[in-house]
């Protein structure tokens, strides 16, 4: 027995040594992978940096630094999936002040202002007395259309960090859009002072942009022309600044416009990074036809560039050139072997599906849509992009399909289920709505609103297996003063032929609640059951068909007979 114990102890010791060595090796691999990713990123090799990070995350999906770096790579490549990685970092490190700010900043860059606001709301009160917080919060408020709130944040930022010129410029921008002439004049002076005194070229350019837009707003064309000329100087300008100069020349009907446009077209034709900016500018300020013509006459190496092909396809779609669209993209390839996260093959198939449907080829269109949906299903960001596109096309059925996938595969995307519920309700798809509400109730058992809606749809469909009467009672016991919840409970009593009790519950509601179209019909049902036909008829006529599910409409129409 003693020998057995000694042997077992040795084996256990070897196992512990082996596990410790293995765990140490895994930690080393993660650190090594992160170091490699940082090195590649510093050299501008985004693809190698991405691959190194993917290896780290395969070992440990909860590696915060790898997730943080992944967000940085996506931001550098201007890919909105960066927001998903920033959110992942916060899930792993919810109390991090810096990560809350990083998510808010990224959300502002990608123009997702509600997400920026939510990220800032998660900052602990103790961390809000911080200049960086107030500067980002001010930017989010300004972009979100809340100038008073923005001004308060920027003023506090200046108080906390008076030597920082950035919030001073931001405050001037806010005041530049005020209606008070004195505020506007002071803002102009502040921005001009930045242009004159600041050694920060980025800040000087930002001040010029604001003064140009201000001058155009007040038809001060000389100032706009002078400032835009300085802004567009070739030694210090970025291409969007040149496009701002082009806009000023166009709006002032300057003789320089046409030669400047030709010059910028020539410049962009040989630089793929500038093609999207100039295309979008031409669509917005000239015409989609002119933009498409320019794209189709680019040098061959840039005309067949994936981004150029996608831009041309979007122009053909806007111009409703369905046959040309189908023909031109049928044999293209919108994947990117160097940057797999930029794969847009799913969008190409969606465009083909649209072109085929518009040519009255529903079978072929459906087949292409199936391919598009399958290609997008593996990536949450692709599904969201596809959802945005079909929403713009008013493809309700396809949008519903995408939302179901997001709800089922990505439960962390909490916006998807309520949006799908609204979609199903609008389309009067009661059974599908009940199925969705059942999923939502399991995920959020404390959500009384979801429980209430589940009880109502289950009662309308006679789905007793969900025990809707019990659900309605549970909700009512916790929210008896909520009119919607009370009316659901009263309807459950009505179905159980407890008419007197149902009437008592409804009569505890305020008159304005009883006249709410979502409640009035049910009050009418209960009044009729209690023998008050005259008053019942008035309430049964309140709901409009557009506000009713199919089962509700049938229920109320049947109740009107004999009144």
C-alpha positions in Angstrom: 0.0 0.0 0.0 2.9 2.3 0.8 4.4 1.7 -2.6 1.1 2.4 -4.3 0.8 5.7 -2.5 4.3 6.7 -3.5 3.7 5.8 -7.1 0.4 7.7 -7.2 2.1 10.7 -5.6 4.8 10.7 -8.2 2.2 10.4 -11.0 0.2 13.3 -9.6 3.3 15.4 -9.3 4.2 14.7 -12.9 0.7 15.6 -14.0 0.9 18.9 -12.1 4.3 19.6 -13.6 3.0 18.8 -17.1 -0.1 21.0 -16.6 2.0 23.9 -15.3 4.4 23.5 -18.2 1.5 23.4 -20.7 -0.2 26.4 -19.1 3.1 28.3 -19.2 3.6 27.5 -22.8 0.1 28.7 -23.6 0.7 32.0 -21.8 4.0 32.3 -23.7 2.3 31.7 -27.0 -0.3 34.4 -26.2 2.4 36.9 -25.2 4.5 36.0 -28.3 1.5 36.4 -30.6 0.6 39.8 -29.1 4.2 41.0 -29.6 4.2 39.8 -33.2 0.9 41.5 -33.8 2.2 44.8 -32.4 5.3 44.6 -34.6 3.3 43.9 -37.7 0.9 46.7 -36.9 3.7 49.2 -36.4 5.0 48.3 -39.9 1.5 48.8 -41.4 1.1 45.0 -42.1 -2.5 44.8 -41.1 -3.1 41.3 -42.5 -0.2 39.7 -40.5 -1.2 41.6 -37.4 -4.7 40.2 -37.8 -3.5 36.6 -38.3 -1.3 36.8 -35.2 -4.3 38.1 -33.1 -6.5 35.4 -34.4 -4.0 32.8 -33.2 -4.0 34.4 -29.7 -7.8 34.5 -29.5 -8.0 30.8 -30.6 -5.9 30.0 -27.5 -7.8 32.4 -25.2 -10.9 34.1 -26.6 -11.0 36.2 -23.4 -7.6 37.7 -23.9 -8.5 41.4 -23.3 -5.3 42.8 -24.9 -5.9 40.8 -28.0 -9.5 42.0 -28.3 -8.3 45.5 -27.7 -5.7 45.3 -30.4 -8.2 43.7 -32.8 -10.4 46.8 -32.3 -7.4 48.9 -33.1 -6.6 47.0 -36.3 -10.2 47.4 -37.4 -10.3 51.1 -36.6 -7.1 51.6 -38.6 -8.7 49.9 -41.6 -11.9 52.0 -41.1 -14.0 48.9 -40.6 -17.1 49.2 -38.4 -16.5 45.8 -36.8 -14.2 47.7 -34.5 -17.3 48.6 -32.5 -18.0 44.9 -31.9 -14.5 44.3 -30.6 -14.6 47.5 -28.4 -17.9 46.1 -26.9 -16.2 42.7 -26.4 -13.4 44.4 -24.4 -16.0 46.1 -22.2 -17.8 42.8 -21.6 -14.5 41.4 -20.3 -13.5 44.5 -18.4 -16.7 46.4 -17.6 -15.2 48.8 -15.1 -12.4 50.1 -17.3 -12.7 53.9 -17.8 -10.3 53.9 -20.7 -12.2 51.2 -22.6 -15.5 53.1 -22.1 -13.9 56.1 -23.7 -12.4 54.1 -26.5 -15.8 52.6 -27.4 -17.4 56.0 -27.3 -14.7 57.5 -29.5 -15.0 54.7 -32.0 -18.8 55.0 -32.0 -18.4 58.7 -32.8 -16.0 57.9 -35.7 -18.5 55.4 -37.1 -21.4 57.7 -36.5 -23.2 55.4 -34.1 -24.1 58.2 -31.6 -26.6 56.1 -29.5 -23.8 53.6 -28.8 -21.4 56.4 -27.9 -24.0 57.8 -25.4 -24.5 54.4 -23.9 -20.7 53.8 -23.5 -20.3 57.2 -21.7 -23.3 56.4 -19.5 -21.4 53.4 -18.2 -18.6 55.5 -16.9 -18.5 55.5 -13.1 -19.4 58.9 -11.5 -16.0 59.0 -9.9 -14.3 59.0 -13.3 -16.4 61.7 -14.9 -14.4 64.5 -13.4 -11.9 64.1 -16.2 -11.0 66.3 -19.2 -10.9 63.4 -21.7 -14.4 62.2 -20.6 -15.9 65.7 -21.0 -14.3 66.2 -24.4 -15.6 63.0 -25.8 -19.0 63.4 -24.1 -19.2 66.9 -25.6 -18.5 65.6 -29.1 -21.1 62.9 -28.7 -23.7 65.4 -27.6 -22.8 67.8 -30.4 -23.1 65.1 -33.1 -26.3 63.9 -31.4 -27.9 67.3 -31.8 -27.6 68.5 -28.2 -25.6 71.7 -28.4 -26.4 72.9 -24.8 -25.1 69.7 -23.4 -22.1 69.8 -25.7 -21.2 73.3 -24.6 -21.4 72.3 -20.9 -19.0 69.4 -21.4 -16.5 71.4 -23.5 -16.6 74.2 -20.9 -15.8 71.8 -18.1 -13.1 70.2 -20.2 -11.4 73.6 -20.6 -11.7 74.2 -16.9 -10.0 70.9 -16.1 -7.4 71.2 -18.9 -7.0 74.9 -19.8 -3.8 74.4 -21.8 -5.5 72.0 -24.3 -6.6 73.8 -27.5 -8.8 70.9 -28.7 -11.8 71.5 -26.5 -11.4 75.3 -27.1 -11.9 74.6 -30.8 -14.8 72.3 -30.1 -16.5 75.0 -27.9 -16.0 77.5 -30.6 -17.7 75.1 -33.1 -20.7 74.9 -30.8 -21.0 78.6 -30.4 -20.6 79.1 -34.2 -24.0 77.5 -34.6 -25.8 79.7 -32.0 -28.3 82.4 -33.0 -26.7 85.0 -30.8 -24.5 87.4 -33.0 -22.0 88.0 -30.2 -21.5 84.3 -29.6 -20.9 83.7 -33.3 -18.5 86.6 -33.6 -16.5 85.4 -30.6 -16.4 81.9 -32.0 -15.0 83.2 -35.3 -12.3 85.1 -33.5 -11.4 82.0 -31.5 -11.0 79.9 -34.6 -9.1 82.5 -36.4 -6.7 82.7 -33.5 -6.1 79.0 -33.7 -5.2 79.3 -37.4 -2.8 82.2 -36.6 -1.2 81.0 -33.4 -1.4 77.2 -33.2 1.6 75.0 -34.2 -0.8 72.0 -34.5 -1.5 71.7 -38.3 -4.4 69.3 -37.7 -6.1 71.7 -35.4 -5.5 74.6 -37.8 -7.1 72.7 -40.6 -10.1 71.8 -38.4 -10.5 75.5 -37.6 -10.4 76.4 -41.3 -13.0 73.8 -42.1 -15.4 75.2 -39.5 -14.9 78.8 -40.8 -15.5 77.7 -44.4 -18.7 76.0 -43.5 -19.7 79.0 -41.5 -18.9 81.4 -44.4 -21.0 79.3 -46.8 -23.9 79.2 -44.4 -23.9 83.0 -44.3 -23.1 83.4 -48.1 -19.8 85.0 -47.2 -18.2 83.7 -50.4 -14.9 85.7 -50.3 -14.0 84.2 -46.9 -15.0 80.7 -48.0 -12.9 81.0 -51.2 -9.8 82.4 -49.3 -10.0 79.9 -46.5 -10.6 76.9 -48.8 -7.7 77.9 -51.0 -5.4 77.8 -47.9 -6.9 74.6 -46.7 -6.3 72.8 -50.1 -2.7 73.7 -50.4 -0.9 70.6 -51.7 1.8 70.6 -49.0 -0.5 70.1 -46.0 -4.0 69.0 -47.2 -5.8 65.8 -47.2 -8.0 64.8 -50.1 -11.4 65.6 -48.3 -10.1 69.1 -47.8 -9.6 69.4 -51.5 -13.2 68.2 -52.0 -14.3 71.0 -49.6 -12.5 73.5 -51.8 -14.2 71.9 -54.9 -17.6 72.3 -53.2 -16.9 76.0 -52.5 -15.9 76.6 -56.1 -19.1 74.8 -57.3 -21.4 76.8 -55.1 -19.8 80.1 -55.9 -19.9 79.4 -59.6 -16.2 80.0 -59.9 -14.4 79.7 -63.2 -11.9 77.5 -61.4 -14.4 74.8 -60.8 -14.1 72.8 -64.0 -10.3 72.7 -64.2 -10.0 71.9 -60.5 -12.5 69.1 -60.9 -10.6 67.7 -63.8 -7.3 68.0 -61.8 -8.8 66.1 -58.8 -10.3 63.5 -61.1 -6.9 62.9 -62.6 -5.3 62.7 -59.1 -7.9 60.2 -57.8 -7.8 58.0 -60.9 -4.4 56.7 -60.0 -5.0 56.5 -56.3 -7.5 53.8 -55.2 -7.8 55.3 -51.7 -9.2 58.6 -53.2 -11.7 57.0 -55.6 -14.5 56.4 -53.0 -14.3 60.0 -51.7 -14.5 61.6 -55.1 -17.2 59.2 -56.3 -19.4 60.0 -53.3 -18.8 63.7 -53.8 -19.8 63.6 -57.4 -23.0 61.6 -56.5 -23.9 64.2 -53.9 -23.0 67.4 -55.8 -23.2 66.6 -59.5 -25.1 63.5 -60.5 -24.9 59.7 -60.2 -24.6 59.5 -64.0 -21.5 61.6 -64.0 -20.0 59.6 -61.1 -20.6 56.3 -62.9 -19.2 57.6 -66.2 -16.0 58.6 -64.4 -15.7 55.2 -62.7 -16.2 53.4 -66.0 -13.4 55.4 -67.6 -10.7 54.9 -64.9 -7.5 53.1 -65.9 -8.0 49.4 -66.1 -6.1 48.5 -63.0 -8.3 50.7 -60.9 -11.5 50.1 -62.8 -11.3 46.4 -61.9 -10.4 47.2 -58.2 -13.0 45.6 -55.9 -13.9 48.9 -54.3 -14.4 50.6 -57.7 -16.6 47.7 -58.8 -18.7 48.1 -55.7 -19.1 51.8 -56.2 -20.1 51.4 -59.8 -22.6 48.8 -58.8 -24.2 51.1 -56.3 -24.4 53.8 -58.9 -26.1 51.4 -61.4 -28.5 50.4 -58.6 -29.4 54.1 -57.9 -29.9 54.7 -61.6 -32.1 51.5 -61.9 -29.9 50.1 -64.6 -30.9 46.5 -63.7 -29.6 44.7 -66.7 -26.3 46.5 -66.7 -25.9 45.9 -63.0 -26.5 42.1 -63.3 -24.2 41.8 -66.3 -21.4 43.9 -64.8 -21.2 42.1 -61.4 -22.3 38.6 -62.4 -18.7 37.3 -62.7 -16.9 39.7 -60.4 -15.4 38.7 -57.1 -15.9 41.0 -54.1 -13.8 39.0 -51.7 -10.4 40.1 -50.4 -7.8 37.4 -49.9 -5.5 39.9 -48.1 -8.1 41.1 -45.7 -10.7 38.4 -45.2 -12.8 40.5 -42.9 -13.5 42.8 -45.9 -15.1 39.9 -47.8 -18.2 41.4 -49.6 -19.3 38.5 -51.7 -22.5 38.4 -49.7 -23.3 41.9 -50.9 -22.6 41.1 -54.5 -25.1 38.3 -54.5 -27.6 40.6 -52.8 -27.1 43.1 -55.6 -27.7 40.4 -58.2 -30.8 39.3 -56.3 -32.1 42.9 -56.5 -31.3 43.2 -60.2 -33.0 39.9 -61.0 -36.2 40.8 -59.0 -36.5 44.1 -60.7 -36.3 42.2 -64.0 -39.3 40.0 -62.9 -37.1 36.9 -62.4 -38.3 35.9 -58.9 -37.0 32.4 -58.9 -33.4 33.4 -59.9 -33.6 36.3 -57.5 -34.5 34.0 -54.6 -31.7 31.7 -55.4 -29.2 34.5 -55.3 -30.6 35.8 -52.1 -30.2 32.4 -50.4 -26.5 32.5 -51.4 -26.1 36.1 -50.1 -27.7 35.2 -46.7 -25.6 32.1 -46.3 -22.4 34.0 -47.1 -23.3 36.7 -44.6 -24.4 34.4 -41.8 -21.0 33.6 -40.5 -20.2 37.2 -39.6 -22.3 39.4 -37.4 -21.0 42.6 -39.0 -22.0 41.2 -42.5 -25.5 40.4 -41.3 -25.9 43.9 -40.0 -24.6 45.4 -43.2 -27.0 43.3 -45.2 -29.9 44.2 -42.9 -29.2 47.9 -43.5 -29.2 47.4 -47.2 -32.4 45.4 -47.5 -34.1 47.9 -45.1 -33.2 50.7 -47.6 -34.7 48.5 -50.3 -37.9 47.9 -48.3 -37.3 44.1 -48.5 -39.3 43.2 -45.4 -39.3 39.5 -45.7 -35.5 39.4 -46.2 -35.0 41.8 -43.3 -37.1 39.5 -41.1 -34.9 36.5 -42.1 -31.7 38.4 -41.1 -33.2 39.5 -37.8 -34.1 35.9 -36.9 -30.5 34.8 -37.5 -29.1 37.6 -35.4 -31.6 36.9 -32.6 -30.8 33.2 -32.6 -27.0 33.3 -33.1 -26.0 36.5 -31.4 -28.2 37.0 -28.3 -25.8 39.7 -27.1 -27.2 42.0 -29.8 -30.1 43.1 -27.7 -31.4 45.6 -30.2 -32.3 42.8 -32.7 -35.2 41.1 -30.8 -37.2 44.3 -30.1 -36.7 45.3 -33.8 -37.9 41.9 -35.0 -40.9 42.0 -32.6 -41.9 45.4 -34.0 -41.5 44.0 -37.6 -43.6 41.0 -36.8 -46.2 43.1 -35.2 -46.4 45.5 -38.1 -46.8 42.6 -40.5 -49.4 40.9 -38.2 -47.4 37.7 -37.9 -48.8 36.8 -34.5 -47.6 33.2 -34.3 -44.0 34.2 -35.2 -44.3 37.1 -32.7 -45.4 34.7 -30.0 -42.4 32.4 -30.7 -40.0 35.3 -30.5 -41.5 36.6 -27.3 -41.1 33.1 -25.8 -37.4 33.3 -26.6 -37.1 36.8 -25.2 -38.9 35.8 -22.0 -36.6 32.9 -21.4 -33.5 35.1 -21.9 -35.0 37.9 -19.7 -37.4 36.4 -17.2 -37.7 39.6 -15.3 -38.9 41.7 -18.3 -42.5 42.3 -17.5 -43.2 43.9 -20.8 -42.1 40.8 -22.7 -44.1 38.5 -20.4 -47.2 40.7 -20.8 -46.9 40.6 -24.6 -46.3 36.8 -24.6 -49.4 36.3 -22.5 -51.5 38.4 -24.8 -50.3 36.7 -28.1 -50.7 33.2 -26.5 -54.3 34.0 -25.5 -55.1 35.3 -28.9 -53.8 32.1 -30.5 -55.2 29.8 -27.8 -51.7 28.6 -26.9 -52.6 27.2 -23.5 -49.3 25.2 -23.3 -47.6 28.5 -22.5 -49.9 29.0 -19.5 -50.9 32.6 -20.5 -53.4 33.1 -17.7 -50.6 32.4 -15.1 -48.3 34.8 -17.0 -50.9 37.5 -17.0 -51.5 37.1 -13.3 -47.7 37.2 -12.5 -47.3 40.4 -14.4 -50.4 42.0 -12.9 -49.3 41.2 -9.4 -46.1 43.1 -10.0 -47.5 46.0 -12.1 -51.1 46.4 -11.3 -51.0 50.1 -12.1 -49.7 49.6 -15.6 -52.6 50.0 -18.0 -51.3 47.5 -20.6 -50.5 44.9 -18.1 -53.9 45.4 -16.3 -55.8 45.1 -19.6 -54.0 41.8 -20.4 -54.9 40.4 -17.0 -58.5 41.5 -17.5 -58.6 39.8 -20.9 -57.4 36.6 -19.3 -60.3 36.8 -16.8 -62.7 37.5 -19.6 -61.5 34.3 -21.4 -62.1 32.4 -18.2 -65.6 33.8 -18.1 -64.9 35.8 -14.9 -66.6 38.8 -16.4 -67.3 40.7 -13.2 -63.7 40.5 -12.0 -62.5 41.5 -15.5 -64.7 44.6 -15.4 -63.5 45.6 -11.9 -59.8 45.4 -13.1 -60.5 47.6 -16.2 -62.6 50.2 -14.2 -59.6 50.8 -12.0 -57.8 52.3 -15.0 -57.9 56.1 -15.8 -60.4 57.2 -18.5 -57.5 58.2 -20.8 -56.1 54.7 -20.6 -59.5 53.1 -21.4 -59.6 55.3 -24.6 -56.2 54.1 -25.7 -56.7 52.2 -29.0 -54.5 49.4 -27.6 -56.8 48.9 -24.7 -60.3 50.2 -25.7 -61.3 47.1 -27.7 -60.7 44.8 -24.8 -62.7 47.1 -22.5 -65.5 46.9 -25.1 -65.4 43.1 -25.0 -65.7 43.1 -21.2 -68.5 45.7 -21.2 -70.5 43.6 -23.6 -69.9 40.5 -21.6 -71.3 42.4 -18.6 -74.4 43.4 -20.5 -73.5 47.1 -21.2 -73.9 46.9 -25.0 -74.3 50.6 -25.7 -71.0 51.6 -24.1 -69.3 48.5 -25.4 -70.0 49.6 -29.0 -68.3 52.9 -28.5 -65.1 51.4 -27.2 -65.1 48.6 -29.8 -65.0 51.3 -32.5 -62.0 53.0 -31.2 -59.2 50.8 -32.4 -58.1 51.2 -36.0 -57.3 48.2 -38.2 -53.7 49.4 -38.6 -53.1 49.0 -34.9 -54.5 45.5 -34.6 -53.2 42.0 -35.0 -55.3 39.9 -37.3 -56.7 37.9 -34.3 -57.6 41.1 -32.4 -59.4 42.5 -35.5 -61.4 39.3 -35.8 -62.2 39.3 -32.1 -63.5 42.9 -32.1 -65.4 42.5 -35.3 -67.2 39.5 -34.0 -68.0 41.3 -30.7 -69.7 44.1 -32.7 -72.4 41.8 -34.0 -75.6 42.2 -32.2 -74.8 45.7 -30.9 
